[in-house]
């Protein structure tokens, strides 16, 4: 039974991943995610159901439009694959529970926000608003954190990033500030601070790696949104074991 459930989760994850690709393409262009129906962005041909089968259609068509032969961005294949495997990993690791289902939704939002920020350097306000709204809805379904604590986390998230933006003179974008308000509400306080620390560590390691590989220069900026969302997910799923591991490491260092 568990195998069947996991298989269904994987299939659903791939299908939702296909829809997320539409969101990633259309939202930053301020286009409707519902109309017109899926079509080739090069020739405008409306795609048939067989053209929309996750993963398989891309493979069978060899990454090209069936109608005009235009190459299809590998991002479509990558997003669908990561999303399907991500949902499967959450289902295997946390089972079917409100916490896991909310985590799946957050994983989906992470992919959309990260892809848009990496490609366009923006975090659309509607996505930050959606993160906050879903956080409020989830609170009334699962009282894991007190509402006041969530409000404090939201205030700290918004205020701290706003202060960093002022100090850095624009080094931190407005999209990051609004995004952190939603993250702060979801995680509360001090959960948000843990997420920000995790994001900073991951971002620093990636930046150093890119500089070592000479893919980025010292003065080039890297979107911070993806790291914020990764830090968010890590704390959402693993706050207790991460904190325990951290303190165990500190204790060993001072022994």
HUJOZI-V920129 format. One record per backbone hydrogen bond with DSSP energy under -1.0 kcal/mol. NH is the residue of the N-H (numbers start at 1). CO is the residue of the C=O. If there is no record, write none. Layout:
# HUJOZI-V920129
[[NH & CO] [NH & CO]]
This chain:
# HUJOZI-V920129
[[5 & 1] [6 & 2] [7 & 3] [8 & 4] [9 & 5] [10 & 6] [11 & 7] [12 & 8] [13 & 9] [14 & 10] [15 & 11] [16 & 12] [17 & 13] [18 & 14] [19 & 15] [20 & 16] [21 & 17] [23 & 19] [24 & 20] [25 & 21] [26 & 22] [27 & 23] [30 & 27] [31 & 26] [40 & 45] [44 & 40] [47 & 38] [51 & 48] [52 & 49] [56 & 54] [57 & 53] [59 & 55] [60 & 56] [61 & 57] [62 & 59] [63 & 58] [65 & 70] [69 & 65] [72 & 63] [76 & 73] [78 & 74] [79 & 75] [80 & 76] [81 & 77] [82 & 78] [83 & 79] [84 & 80] [85 & 81] [86 & 82] [87 & 83] [88 & 84] [89 & 85] [90 & 86] [91 & 87] [92 & 88] [93 & 89] [94 & 90] [95 & 91] [101 & 97] [102 & 98] [103 & 99] [104 & 100] [105 & 101] [106 & 102] [107 & 103] [108 & 104] [109 & 105] [110 & 106] [111 & 107] [112 & 108] [113 & 109] [114 & 110] [115 & 111] [116 & 112] [117 & 113] [118 & 114] [119 & 115] [120 & 116] [121 & 117] [127 & 124] [128 & 124] [129 & 125] [130 & 126] [131 & 127] [132 & 128] [133 & 129] [134 & 130] [135 & 131] [136 & 132] [137 & 133] [138 & 134] [139 & 135] [140 & 136] [142 & 138] [144 & 142] [150 & 146] [151 & 147] [152 & 148] [153 & 149] [154 & 150] [155 & 151] [156 & 152] [157 & 153] [158 & 154] [159 & 155] [160 & 156] [161 & 157] [162 & 158] [163 & 159] [164 & 160] [165 & 161] [166 & 162] [167 & 163] [168 & 164] [170 & 165] [177 & 173] [178 & 174] [179 & 175] [180 & 176] [181 & 177] [182 & 178] [183 & 179] [184 & 180] [185 & 181] [186 & 182] [187 & 183] [188 & 184] [192 & 188] [194 & 190] [195 & 191] [196 & 192] [197 & 193] [198 & 194] [199 & 195] [200 & 196] [201 & 197] [202 & 198] [203 & 199] [204 & 200] [205 & 201] [206 & 202] [207 & 203] [208 & 204] [209 & 205] [210 & 206] [211 & 207] [212 & 208] [213 & 209] [215 & 210] [216 & 210] [228 & 224] [229 & 225] [230 & 226] [231 & 227] [232 & 228] [233 & 229] [234 & 230] [235 & 231] [236 & 232] [237 & 233] [238 & 234] [239 & 235] [242 & 238] [243 & 239] [244 & 240] [245 & 241] [246 & 242] [247 & 243] [248 & 244] [249 & 245] [250 & 246] [251 & 247] [252 & 248] [253 & 249] [254 & 250]]
